[in-house]
Amino acid sequence: MRTRILKYTCLSVAAMMVGFQAQAATWTTSADVRERYQSFSNFNFNSAVDNDRQELDTRLYIKAKGDFGNGLSVFLQSQAVYIKNYTVGNTQEFTQADLLQAYLQYNAGDFGLRLGRQQLVYGDQRLLGHLGWKDVARTFDGVKAMYKNDTVSLDVFAVHPSDIGAMTPSVAAPQGKSLVTWEDRRLIGVYGTYTIAPKSGIDAYFINWSHNQQAAIGKGRNMNTFGTRLFTKMNGFDATAEAVFQTGTWAHATGGAKVSQKASAYAVKAGYTFDFWKTRFGAEYNYSPGDATPGAGDHQDFVFPFHTNHAHYGEMDFFSWANMKDIHLSLKTSPAKGLTLMGNVHFLSLAEAKGNWLNVVGAGNVFAGNPAYTQTEAGTEIDVKVVYKVEAVKGLKLVALYGIFNPGAAVAERNGGKSDSAKFGYVLANYKF
C-alpha cells in the first residue's frame, strides 16, 4: 500500500517539476507531512458492546505557486494519503493521491478570476470551509470571479465538488470510496463583505446547492441558503454573530411529492484576550430549531453545503448546526514560547426532542427521531488540546487532544438506558518545509 502511495506522490512531484520549466515564471514551493494516531472509545455510549477503533494516518502535501507576470499565476497542491483503521475484528487500509487544488488566476487591479480546482473558505466556515484538519479536504472544480477594494470584497462562484473519494472507514463496499457522484451536484453562490473598520464589518451571502436527477444521493434537491454575519475585533475584544435561512425543495424519500425545505440556524460568540500569556476567554451560543416531524411534507432541519462543524460544536463530532443548542465556553493561553493550551466545554442539548439527532455532517443520525421522545439533554463535551511549535526544529508542530462526552438524559432515553461516557484522543506531528 505504501509503495503505491509513494508512486502516486512521485508522479505528482514529476508533474510539478515539468511545470517548473515554464518560461518567464517565478515559482515558490513548499510541502508538509503529517503523522497522526487517533482513538475512538465507546462512541455508542454502551461499554458492554466494544465498538472502539484506532487509526493511523499519513498525509503529504506539496504546494507550488507560479507567477507568470501581467497578473497571471498558477497554484498547484497535490496530496498523498495513507490510512490504516483498526476496529474489532477488522482492519482497513486506504491510499489516495490527487490534486486538492490546481487553478489559474488572473488579477487586474481590483478584479480577479480563478479557474480550476479550488477551495472555498468564508467567514467562520460554518457553511463553506476547507477542513484543513481532515485527510481529504473539501475542494471544488469551477470558476470564481473576485472583486476587492479597501472596503468591499465580493466573490461569485459556480462550481461542483471534486470527485475525490471520502476515505472514510466503512464495513460496506465500496470501502473508503466516495458514495456519491459529485459531478451531479452544483454549487452557485455570492459572498460579499463590507468592512466598516479594520477587522470589523458585515458579510452577506447567497448559496444555491442543487443535485440533478442523476445524483446518487439527494436526487432532485434544490436548496437556497442565505444569511449574514457580523464581525469585529478591537482592543482585545472579538465577536461574531451569524443568522442563516434556507428554502427550497428536495425529493421525498419514498418517491412522493417534493419536500419543502424551511430551516434556520443562529450563532453568536465573543471573547477577550488579555496580555498575560495571550490568554483568551470566550463564550458562544449556537442554536438551530429542529424538525418535530421528520419525514413529513416539509423538512425543518438545517442542511449544510460544505461546513466545518467539527471546529465549532465539539471535537468528537456528535453534533452539527441542526436541531441543537450549544453553550460553549473556551480558554486559550500561551504560557511559553511555542506552547499553546486550549480548553473547550460544550453544554449540548436538542432543540426538538422528537426530531433527529444529527451528527457532524448533518445527514447521519446519532439517534433517529421519535414522537415518543421527551428528553433534550444530550450531554457535556470537554476537549483539551496542547499545541507545541518546536523551536529547535523550524516547521515542526506537535499536537495532542483528549475529549470526553458525558451523556445526558436524551442518550439514556434513546439508547435503551445505556449512557456511558465516550472518549476521543489523538496525537500528531506536522512538519512543514
GUMI-788936 format. One line per 2 residues: number of its first residue (from 1); their letters; for each residue x, y, z of C-alpha. Coordinates in Angstrom, 2 decimals, padded with zeros to 5 digits. Layout:
N
NUM	a	X,Y,Z  ...
END
This chain:
433
1	mr	000.00,000.00,000.00  002.74,002.45,000.96
3	tr	004.67,001.76,-002.25  001.56,002.61,-004.25
5	il	001.06,005.90,-002.48  004.73,006.76,-002.95
7	ky	004.34,006.01,-006.67  001.45,008.47,-006.98
9	tc	003.33,011.02,-004.92  006.32,010.79,-007.23
11	ls	004.05,011.25,-010.24  002.60,014.38,-008.64
13	va	006.07,015.74,-007.97  007.14,014.95,-011.51
15	am	004.13,016.82,-012.90  005.06,019.85,-010.85
17	mv	008.69,019.68,-011.96  007.54,019.77,-015.58
19	gf	005.52,022.87,-014.76  008.59,024.47,-013.21
21	qa	010.24,024.57,-016.60  007.67,027.07,-017.89
23	qa	009.42,030.16,-019.20  009.09,033.62,-017.63
25	at	007.67,032.24,-014.38  008.75,032.74,-010.77
27	wt	008.00,029.71,-008.61  007.68,029.21,-004.86
29	ts	007.24,025.75,-003.38  006.52,024.20,000.00
31	ad	005.50,020.86,001.48  004.33,019.38,004.74
33	vr	003.97,015.88,006.07  001.74,014.81,008.93
35	er	001.58,011.65,011.03  -001.45,011.16,013.28
37	yq	-002.73,008.50,015.64  -006.31,008.75,016.89
39	sf	-008.51,006.63,019.12  -012.31,006.42,019.42
41	sn	-013.74,004.78,022.53  -017.36,003.91,023.36
43	fn	-018.95,006.10,020.69  -022.14,004.02,021.05
45	fn	-022.42,005.08,024.73  -022.59,001.41,025.71
47	sa	-019.46,-000.01,027.34  -020.92,-003.55,027.17
49	vd	-020.53,-003.51,023.37  -016.99,-002.97,022.09
51	nd	-017.01,-000.62,019.09  -013.68,001.04,019.83
53	rq	-011.35,001.81,016.95  -007.93,003.29,016.29
55	el	-006.47,004.89,013.21  -003.04,005.73,011.84
57	dt	-002.87,008.45,009.18  -000.03,009.69,006.99
59	rl	-000.55,012.75,004.80  001.80,014.61,002.44
61	yi	001.05,017.99,000.87  003.13,019.58,-001.88
63	ka	002.36,023.13,-002.98  003.70,025.20,-005.84
65	kg	002.79,028.70,-006.97  003.98,030.17,-010.23
67	df	003.83,033.88,-011.11  003.91,034.50,-014.86
69	gn	003.62,038.26,-014.56  000.96,040.55,-016.01
71	gl	-001.48,039.36,-013.32  -001.39,035.67,-014.33
73	sv	-000.49,032.97,-011.81  -000.99,029.25,-011.22
75	fl	-001.38,027.32,-007.96  -000.91,023.57,-007.55
77	qs	-001.45,021.50,-004.41  -001.12,017.73,-004.52
79	qa	-001.88,015.32,-001.70  -000.97,011.74,-000.87
81	vy	-002.73,009.92,001.98  -002.31,006.57,003.69
83	ik	-004.83,005.49,006.36  -004.88,002.31,008.43
85	ny	-008.01,001.79,010.52  -008.42,-000.82,013.26
87	tv	-011.79,-001.94,014.62  -012.88,-005.06,016.47
89	gn	-012.13,-007.95,014.10  -011.45,-005.68,011.13
91	tq	-008.54,-003.75,009.65  -008.84,-001.47,006.62
93	ef	-006.17,000.33,004.63  -006.67,003.20,002.18
95	tq	-004.30,005.05,-000.13  -005.01,008.02,-002.30
97	ad	-003.17,010.62,-004.34  -004.88,013.55,-006.01
99	ll	-004.80,017.27,-006.67  -006.54,019.24,-003.94
101	qa	-006.08,022.47,-005.86  -004.98,023.28,-009.38
103	yl	-006.10,026.63,-010.75  -005.15,029.54,-012.97
105	qy	-005.77,033.04,-011.64  -005.80,036.39,-013.38
107	na	-005.76,039.69,-011.47  -006.29,043.14,-012.96
109	gd	-006.49,045.88,-010.36  -009.41,045.18,-008.01
111	fg	-010.73,042.32,-010.17  -009.71,038.68,-010.33
113	lr	-010.76,035.44,-011.99  -009.91,031.92,-010.78
115	lg	-010.48,028.85,-012.97  -009.93,025.22,-011.95
117	rq	-009.88,023.17,-008.76  -010.05,025.37,-005.67
119	ql	-011.18,025.57,-002.05  -013.95,027.88,-000.80
121	vy	-013.31,029.39,002.64  -015.61,032.06,004.05
123	gd	-016.41,033.60,007.43  -016.27,031.21,010.36
125	qr	-016.52,028.27,007.92  -019.86,027.14,009.33
127	ll	-021.13,026.69,005.76  -018.12,026.68,003.44
129	gh	-014.66,025.63,004.57  -011.63,023.59,003.57
131	lg	-011.44,021.12,006.50  -007.69,021.51,006.78
133	wk	-007.67,019.11,009.75  -009.09,016.29,007.63
135	dv	-007.08,013.97,005.40  -009.29,014.74,002.40
137	ar	-010.13,018.42,002.40  -013.14,019.84,000.53
139	tf	-012.30,021.20,-002.89  -014.30,022.21,-005.98
141	dg	-013.97,022.35,-009.76  -015.26,025.50,-011.41
143	vk	-014.85,029.24,-011.73  -014.80,032.14,-009.29
145	am	-014.86,035.87,-010.07  -013.49,038.22,-007.41
147	yk	-013.60,041.93,-006.62  -011.84,043.60,-003.70
149	nd	-011.03,047.15,-002.66  -010.40,048.80,000.72
151	tv	-013.97,048.38,001.97  -015.74,045.82,-000.22
153	sl	-014.94,042.28,-001.33  -017.24,040.17,-003.48
155	dv	-016.88,036.61,-004.76  -019.20,034.98,-007.28
157	fa	-018.67,031.26,-007.93  -020.12,028.37,-009.92
159	vh	-018.56,025.02,-009.02  -019.21,021.35,-008.30
161	ps	-017.46,019.21,-005.66  -014.35,017.48,-006.97
163	di	-014.57,013.73,-007.48  -012.31,012.82,-004.57
165	ga	-013.03,009.69,-002.51  -014.33,010.10,001.02
167	mt	-011.54,007.95,002.54  -013.92,007.06,005.34
169	ps	-013.64,003.63,007.00  -016.73,001.51,006.34
171	va	-017.63,-002.15,006.60  -019.76,-001.80,003.45
173	ap	-018.43,-001.67,-000.09  -017.04,000.41,-001.60
175	qg	-014.77,000.85,001.39  -013.23,004.28,001.63
177	ks	-014.66,005.41,-001.68  -016.99,008.29,-002.36
179	lv	-020.59,007.06,-002.32  -021.93,009.93,-004.44
181	tw	-021.40,011.17,-007.98  -020.03,014.60,-007.29
183	ed	-020.41,015.85,-010.85  -024.17,015.70,-010.37
185	rr	-024.05,018.33,-007.62  -023.72,022.04,-008.27
187	li	-022.89,024.97,-006.02  -023.57,028.55,-007.14
189	gv	-023.07,031.43,-004.76  -022.28,035.03,-003.95
191	yg	-020.33,036.04,-000.83  -019.73,039.69,-000.03
193	ty	-018.02,041.57,002.80  -018.31,045.24,003.71
195	ti	-015.56,046.45,006.05  -016.75,049.18,008.40
197	ap	-013.47,049.49,010.30  -010.25,047.44,010.40
199	ks	-011.23,043.84,011.30  -014.89,044.88,011.68
201	gi	-017.71,044.59,009.20  -020.58,042.57,007.82
203	da	-020.83,039.57,005.48  -023.84,038.75,003.32
205	yf	-024.19,035.67,001.15  -026.41,033.51,-001.01
207	in	-025.70,029.87,-001.91  -027.72,027.60,-004.19
209	ws	-026.96,023.89,-003.77  -028.63,021.52,-006.23
211	hn	-028.44,017.84,-007.20  -029.73,016.82,-010.59
213	qq	-031.76,013.69,-011.36  -028.59,011.61,-011.91
215	aa	-027.25,012.24,-008.40  -026.78,009.06,-006.34
217	ig	-027.84,010.84,-003.15  -030.12,013.85,-002.83
219	kg	-031.71,013.35,-006.26  -033.73,016.38,-007.33
221	rn	-032.60,018.56,-004.41  -032.54,022.33,-004.86
223	mn	-031.84,024.48,-001.80  -031.19,028.16,-001.25
225	tf	-029.12,029.28,001.74  -028.84,032.97,002.56
227	gt	-027.57,034.77,005.60  -025.46,037.45,007.19
229	rl	-022.55,037.59,009.62  -021.35,040.50,011.75
231	ft	-017.76,040.52,012.99  -015.46,042.78,014.98
233	km	-012.04,042.71,016.63  -010.58,045.62,018.55
235	ng	-008.68,046.34,021.79  -008.55,042.68,022.79
237	fd	-012.26,042.08,022.18  -013.59,039.92,019.34
239	at	-017.10,038.83,018.40  -019.20,037.42,015.57
241	ae	-022.92,036.88,015.11  -024.46,034.90,012.24
243	av	-028.01,034.11,011.11  -028.78,031.74,008.20
245	fq	-032.01,030.71,006.49  -032.88,028.00,004.00
247	tg	-035.65,027.48,001.47  -036.10,025.12,-001.46
249	tw	-037.21,021.60,-002.25  -035.88,018.05,-002.34
251	ah	-037.24,014.70,-003.41  -039.31,012.74,-000.89
253	at	-037.56,009.64,000.46  -040.46,007.39,-000.60
255	gg	-040.97,008.96,-004.01  -043.90,011.18,-003.10
257	ak	-044.34,014.90,-003.68  -041.26,017.06,-003.19
259	vs	-040.48,018.18,000.36  -040.20,021.88,001.18
261	qk	-037.03,022.99,002.94  -037.70,025.51,005.75
263	as	-034.82,025.84,008.21  -032.64,028.33,010.03
265	ay	-029.57,028.46,012.27  -028.00,031.09,014.55
267	av	-024.69,031.65,016.30  -023.15,034.34,018.46
269	ka	-019.73,034.29,020.10  -017.45,036.74,021.88
271	gy	-014.11,036.69,023.62  -011.49,038.87,025.24
273	tf	-007.71,038.39,025.02  -005.52,039.53,027.91
275	df	-001.85,040.43,027.50  -000.98,037.91,030.22
277	wk	000.18,034.81,028.29  -002.05,035.99,025.41
279	tr	-004.94,034.42,027.28  -008.37,034.46,025.65
281	fg	-011.65,033.70,027.42  -014.59,033.05,025.12
283	ae	-018.30,032.27,025.24  -020.54,031.12,022.38
285	yn	-024.15,030.12,021.82  -025.25,028.07,018.82
287	ys	-028.85,027.24,018.01  -030.91,025.71,015.25
289	pg	-034.60,024.70,015.56  -035.29,021.03,015.00
291	da	-037.88,019.15,012.96  -040.56,017.65,015.23
293	tp	-041.98,015.54,012.39  -039.08,014.04,010.38
295	ga	-040.20,012.65,007.02  -043.32,014.81,006.79
297	gd	-044.23,017.24,003.99  -041.59,019.76,004.96
299	hq	-038.03,019.47,006.22  -037.00,021.79,009.06
301	df	-033.51,020.52,009.89  -030.76,022.80,008.63
303	vf	-028.67,021.21,005.85  -025.06,022.17,005.20
305	pf	-023.40,022.75,001.86  -019.74,022.08,002.88
307	ht	-019.20,023.07,006.51  -016.57,022.69,009.23
309	nh	-018.85,021.74,012.12  -016.02,019.78,013.73
311	ah	-014.33,023.06,014.65  -017.40,024.59,016.30
313	yg	-019.59,022.09,018.14  -017.11,019.69,019.71
315	em	-014.10,017.70,018.52  -015.99,014.41,018.91
317	df	-018.39,015.17,016.05  -021.63,014.25,017.82
319	fs	-023.35,017.48,016.74  -023.89,019.70,013.74
321	wa	-025.63,023.07,013.40  -029.09,021.44,013.24
323	nm	-031.67,020.60,015.94  -029.27,021.75,018.61
325	kd	-028.49,024.14,021.42  -024.85,024.58,022.40
327	ih	-023.46,026.73,025.21  -019.73,026.79,024.57
329	ls	-017.07,028.13,026.97  -013.44,028.30,025.87
331	lk	-009.98,029.16,027.16  -006.78,029.60,025.17
333	ts	-003.42,030.57,026.63  000.30,030.53,025.71
335	pa	002.40,030.22,028.90  005.66,029.68,027.00
337	kg	007.09,030.41,023.58  005.66,028.00,021.03
339	lt	003.28,026.40,023.55  -000.49,026.88,023.40
341	lm	-003.06,025.30,025.71  -006.76,025.17,024.83
343	gn	-009.82,024.02,026.73  -013.40,023.87,025.48
345	vh	-016.61,022.87,027.25  -019.88,022.32,025.36
347	fl	-023.23,022.02,027.11  -025.25,020.34,024.38
349	sl	-028.97,019.69,024.02  -031.55,019.03,021.33
351	ae	-033.81,021.89,020.29  -036.61,019.41,019.49
353	ak	-036.82,016.16,021.49  -038.90,014.37,018.85
355	gn	-036.53,015.24,016.00  -033.44,013.56,014.60
357	wl	-030.15,013.96,016.48  -027.81,014.72,013.56
359	nv	-024.08,014.04,013.54  -021.26,016.31,012.37
361	vg	-022.15,016.13,008.67  -025.79,016.96,009.34
363	ag	-027.00,013.92,007.41  -026.43,010.80,009.51
365	nv	-028.36,010.22,012.72  -026.65,009.74,016.05
367	fa	-030.20,008.79,017.07  -033.26,008.90,014.81
369	gn	-036.23,010.95,015.98  -039.37,009.51,017.57
371	pa	-042.67,011.13,018.59  -042.40,009.43,021.99
373	yt	-039.12,011.15,022.97  -039.29,013.87,025.63
375	qt	-035.69,014.33,026.77  -033.47,017.02,025.23
377	ea	-030.34,016.99,027.43  -027.69,015.48,025.16
379	gt	-024.64,015.82,027.37  -021.45,017.73,028.10
381	ei	-018.31,017.52,025.98  -014.92,018.57,027.34
383	dv	-011.96,018.94,024.95  -008.39,019.73,026.00
385	kv	-005.71,020.43,023.38  -001.97,021.14,023.56
387	vy	-000.06,022.62,020.61  003.73,022.95,020.64
389	kv	005.80,024.52,017.87  009.28,023.09,018.35
391	ea	011.73,025.97,018.37  014.75,023.74,017.75
393	vk	013.19,022.28,014.60  011.71,025.01,012.44
395	gl	008.43,023.94,010.85  007.69,021.11,013.33
397	kl	004.42,021.24,015.26  003.20,018.69,017.81
399	va	-000.47,018.45,018.82  -002.28,016.33,021.40
401	ly	-006.02,016.29,022.16  -008.24,014.49,024.64
403	gi	-012.03,014.70,024.63  -014.76,013.15,026.74
405	fn	-018.52,013.24,026.17  -020.65,012.69,029.28
407	pg	-024.16,011.77,028.07  -027.36,013.27,029.42
409	aa	-030.93,012.02,029.73  -031.54,012.20,025.96
411	va	-028.92,009.49,025.38  -030.34,007.15,028.01
413	er	-033.86,007.56,026.56  -032.70,006.75,023.03
415	ng	-030.11,004.11,023.85  -032.02,001.56,025.93
417	gk	-030.94,003.14,029.19  -027.22,002.97,028.32
419	sd	-025.39,006.28,028.74  -021.70,005.54,029.30
421	sa	-019.13,008.23,028.54  -017.43,008.33,025.13
423	kf	-013.76,009.26,024.75  -011.61,010.52,021.89
425	gy	-007.95,011.37,021.58  -005.20,011.97,019.06
427	vl	-001.55,012.90,018.80  000.05,014.26,015.64
429	an	003.26,015.64,014.30  003.21,018.07,011.38
431	yk	006.38,019.20,009.62  006.42,021.97,007.03
433	f	009.40,022.55,004.79
END
